[in-house]
Amino acid sequence: MHLRLKIALTVISTVVVLSLLVYFRRFFPKPVERALEGLRDWWLPIAKKIGHGQTIVLLTIVYFTGIALTSLMAKCMGKDFLRLKGETMWLQRLQRKRKKDTLETLERQF
């Protein structure tokens, strides 16, 4: 067996055994239950760090496969979803010549 496979199987089996011990802890006598609580107190900070790392990795993958690829495809196809290149109402309003600023024109700026 390859070394990576051995390491992966060791880690997976350890996690499975620890998970089963924690799940069935209510069936153990009190001293064993107290020992498992100590094990849980030791494991939870490590599990939180692992979960944080997984979150960063998964969100990075989702971003680069979903959002970045969509953006790249839209740019290659010449799409402009925000209509940044076209004329907008704001530019039309600015290009119009106003006679004078009155209270009515200042209330309706758009």
C-alpha positions in Angstrom: 0.0 0.0 0.0 1.1 3.5 -0.7 2.1 5.7 2.2 -0.7 8.3 1.5 -3.3 5.6 1.5 -2.1 4.3 4.8 -2.2 7.7 6.3 -5.6 8.4 5.0 -7.0 5.1 6.3 -5.4 5.7 9.7 -7.0 9.2 9.9 -10.4 8.0 8.7 -10.5 5.0 11.1 -9.4 7.2 14.0 -12.2 9.7 13.3 -14.8 6.9 12.9 -13.7 5.3 16.2 -13.8 8.6 18.1 -17.2 9.5 16.6 -18.6 6.1 17.6 -17.2 6.5 21.1 -18.8 9.9 21.5 -22.1 8.8 20.0 -22.4 5.7 22.3 -21.0 7.5 25.4 -24.4 7.3 27.2 -24.1 3.5 27.5 -20.7 3.7 29.2 -20.2 3.8 33.0 -19.5 7.2 34.6 -15.6 7.0 34.7 -15.5 6.2 31.0 -18.0 8.9 30.3 -15.9 11.5 32.1 -12.8 10.3 30.1 -14.7 10.8 26.9 -15.8 14.3 28.0 -12.1 15.1 28.4 -11.5 13.7 25.0 -14.3 15.7 23.5 -13.0 18.9 25.2 -9.6 18.2 23.6 -11.1 17.4 20.1 -13.6 20.2 19.7 -11.0 23.0 19.2 -9.2 20.9 16.6 -12.4 20.1 14.8 -13.3 23.8 14.7 -10.0 24.6 13.0 -10.4 21.7 10.5 -14.0 23.0 9.8 -12.7 26.6 9.3 -10.0 25.3 6.8 -12.6 23.3 4.9 -14.9 26.3 4.7 -12.1 28.4 3.2 -11.2 25.7 0.7 -14.8 25.0 -0.4 -15.8 28.6 -0.7 -12.6 29.3 -2.8 -13.5 26.4 -5.1 -17.1 27.6 -5.4 -15.9 31.1 -6.2 -13.4 30.1 -8.9 -15.6 27.5 -10.6 -18.9 29.4 -10.3 -18.5 33.1 -10.3 -15.2 33.5 -12.0 -16.0 31.1 -14.9 -19.4 32.8 -15.4 -17.7 36.2 -15.5 -15.0 34.9 -17.9 -17.6 33.3 -20.3 -19.7 36.5 -20.2 -16.7 38.6 -21.0 -15.8 36.4 -23.9 -19.3 36.5 -25.3 -19.4 40.3 -24.9 -22.2 40.4 -22.4 -22.7 43.4 -20.2 -25.1 42.4 -17.4 -24.8 45.8 -15.6 -25.1 47.8 -18.8 -22.0 49.8 -18.0 -21.2 50.5 -21.6 -24.6 51.6 -22.7 -26.4 54.9 -22.2 -28.2 55.2 -18.9 -30.9 57.5 -17.6 -28.4 59.3 -15.5 -26.3 60.3 -18.5 -29.5 61.3 -20.4 -30.5 63.5 -17.5 -27.1 65.2 -17.3 -27.0 65.8 -21.1 -30.4 67.6 -21.0 -30.1 71.3 -20.7 -32.1 72.8 -17.8 -33.4 76.3 -17.8 -33.1 76.9 -14.1 -32.9 75.0 -10.9 -36.3 75.2 -9.3 -37.7 73.5 -6.3 -39.6 71.0 -8.5 -36.5 70.1 -10.5 -34.4 69.7 -7.4 -37.0 67.3 -5.9 -37.0 65.1 -9.0 -33.3 64.6 -9.6 -33.6 61.4 -11.5 
